[in-house]
């Protein structure tokens, strides 16, 4: 990724994030927000932060399973630190974490970047399928609530443009044939595409792997618990149940997909909005989302610094 593209991507993300933050928080009473901080039970927040550590460990372990064919001596300890650092970088440069971890795994384990990038795509596909399954379960359980949310916050604000869809489809088709053409002309590109394809197809060897499936299920359980335990940190959300926890999981996951740094703004809006359906006022829902999101950012920042130091000495010792 060129430096110029990274800079443009970062600036656009910051601009979009700034607009979203303004739209989401501009009508909030800051003094009331600060008052609520004094009534929080921080023990639950610390527990949520502690639980989040296992997210990185499971992601590191699961990524190792996808790369097993390319390297047999992968250390979950090192891969976990790579995962942490990559997400730490994403706080500053959005959507850069996948490239960062592929670069770091190439430096620590001598795995081709194109191969590891293929496994990342495979991992993302599986995560998307998992999110769709969880969303489907949520829709079945809370069908009326979901329909009301879509009508109030999505359909009423989005106009469908079939011409735009056609143009996007044609661009993807053209891009596919261009890549296919140049891959035949360039032995280097052809080699990289083969490595990338091998990484993507690695999911075929793991979707029946018990370790891969169990770690994926546990990963989503952890995501759920990270939000659910914070319900107990202050009075307004204490009585919210498991269904509300699943709603936060789905809404938060969708918010993190938006191309802004750490999903800021979009995450807060979607989580706060979905909690309105559970008889929570928007301000309290936004306060909950802010506490959950901020605590995880702080935890990631601390872990990111520690893991960066660990990887620095790992790479340095490997080059000597």
LINUR-V626126 format. One line per field, one symbol per residue. ss: DSSP state (a for helix, b for strand, c for the rest). phi: phi as a letter, one per 20 degrees, with the letter a starting at -180 (. if undefined). burial: 1 if it has 24 or more other ideal C-beta (glycine too) atoms within 12 Angstrom, else 0. A space follows every 10 residues. Layout:
ss: ???
phi: ???
burial: ???
This chain:
ss: ccaaaaaaaa aaaaaaaaaa aaaaacccca aaaaaaaccc caaaaaaaaa aaaaaaaaaa aaaaaacccc cccccaaaaa aaaaaaaaaa ccccccaaaa aaaaaaaaac ccaaaaaaaa aaaaaaaaaa aaaaaaaaaa acaaaaaaaa aaacaaaccc caaaaaaaaa aaaaaaaaaa aaaaacaaaa aaaaaaaaaa aaaaacccca aaaaaaaaaa aaaaaaaaaa aaacaaaccc caaaaaaaaa aaaaaaaccc aaaccaaaaa aaaaaacccc caaaaaaaaa aaaaaaaaaa aaaaaaaaaa aaaaaaaaac
phi: .fgfffffff ffffffffff ffffdfdeef ffgfffffde efgfffffff ffffffffff fffgffegfe bedfdfffff ffffffffff fdcfmeffff ffffffeecl egffffffff fgffffffff ffffffffff fcffffffff ffddffdcde dfffffffff ffffffffff ffffedffff ffffffffff ffffedfdff ffffffffff ffgffgefff geebgfdgef dfgfffffff fffffffgfc glmgnfffff fffffffdmd fgfffffgff ffffffffff ffffffffff fgffffffee
burial: 0000000011 0011001001 1001100100 0010010001 0001101110 1111111111 1111111111 1001010111 1111111111 1111111111 1111111110 1111111111 1111111001 1001100100 0100110011 0010000000 0000000000 0000000000 0000000000 0010110111 0110010000 0100110111 1111111111 1111011001 0011111111 1111110111 1111111111 1111111101 0111111111 1111111011 1011001101 1001100000
